[in-house]
Amino acid sequence: MTDLPGIVVTGVSGRMGQMLVNIISASDKARLIGAVERPGHDWVGQDLGEAMGGAARGITVEDDPLEPFSRAQAIIDFTSPAASLDFADLAAQTRAVHVIGTTGFEPEDLPRLTAAARHAPIIRAGNMSLGVNLLTQLTCRVAAALDEDFDIEIVEAHHRHKVDAPSGTALMLGEAAAEGRGIDLAERSESGRHGITGARAPGAIGFAAIRGGDIVGEHDVIFAAPGERIVLRHVATDRAIFARGALKAAIWGQDQAPGEYDMIDVLGL
């Protein structure tokens, strides 16, 4: 049992954190060895199982990640950009695989992740599900096959508590479409249309975000031309798909050299 990779979950009180705890605990390929929350959180110092409203698990929720990271073979992290950057520095020091499901990074954040990845594997993806990563590949291929007579629009929907828009998955899909078209997404994207915007810019990739209720995640990639539309769609109904993908990434990362990876690499796509 002890030869299984030990995993620490950060942001353990959140929806994804608790889902990860349950998925890892039920796995026969990894073991949960630590749980981290931000300083001042009510769960800090409590037994993880009791904090989750169940039986004791023998794991204390900690607010200093250094000690649990030092014992871990992998960190799974769905938190915030600022927290994930700090966790990346620590994971690099301890040579643990860092699986990052956090979204909302700014371009200026990425060099810090690249620096950390020189010392340990970082697996980062805006979405950890198999279906979404297949959709990403399809989006790239369809965009490459169609000319600019087909406008590209990406529509995403999430629960009311999501704080970033467009979603990390929508941006993944936008990057895939831009790659297929051979263009720079940063220079050709449109979002937040309001008022008298003028005609749609030829060749742009548009984004629209919907927030409401408990929507887990829905993404449409629309290729629209005069007289016809092609719609590629993925609907997530259970957050567990992201936790299972993250666990798969953490296990896969055990055999990898330091570097930056994504779920396309993990899934061999």
Stockholm file with secondary structure:
# STOCKHOLM 1.0

chainA/1-269         MTDLPGIVVTGVSGRMGQMLVNIISASDKARLIGAVERPGHDWVGQDLGEAMGGAARGITVEDDPLEPFSRAQAIIDFTSPAASLDFADLAAQTRAVHVIGTTGFEPEDLPRLTAAARHAPIIRAGNMSLGVNLLTQLTCRVAAALDEDFDIEIVEAHHRHKVDAPSGTALMLGEAAAEGRGIDLAERSESGRHGITGARAPGAIGFAAIRGGDIVGEHDVIFAAPGERIVLRHVATDRAIFARGALKAAIWGQDQAPGEYDMIDVLGL
#=GR chainA/1-269 SS CTTSCEEEEESTTSHHHHHHHHHHHTCSSCEEEEEECCTTCTTTTSBHHHHTTSSCCSCBEESCCHHHHHHCSEEEECSCHHHHHHHHHHHHHHTCEEEECCCCCCGGGHHHHHHHTTTSEEEECSCCCHHHHHHHHHHHHHHHHSCTTSEEEEEEEECTTCCCSSCHHHHHHHHHHHHHHTCCHHHHEEECCCSSCCSCCTTCEEEEEEECTTCCEEEEEEEEETTEEEEEEEEECCTHHHHHHHHHHHHHGGGCCSEEECHHHHHTC
#=GC SS_cons         CTTSCEEEEESTTSHHHHHHHHHHHTCSSCEEEEEECCTTCTTTTSBHHHHTTSSCCSCBEESCCHHHHHHCSEEEECSCHHHHHHHHHHHHHHTCEEEECCCCCCGGGHHHHHHHTTTSEEEECSCCCHHHHHHHHHHHHHHHHSCTTSEEEEEEEECTTCCCSSCHHHHHHHHHHHHHHTCCHHHHEEECCCSSCCSCCTTCEEEEEEECTTCCEEEEEEEEETTEEEEEEEEECCTHHHHHHHHHHHHHGGGCCSEEECHHHHHTC
//
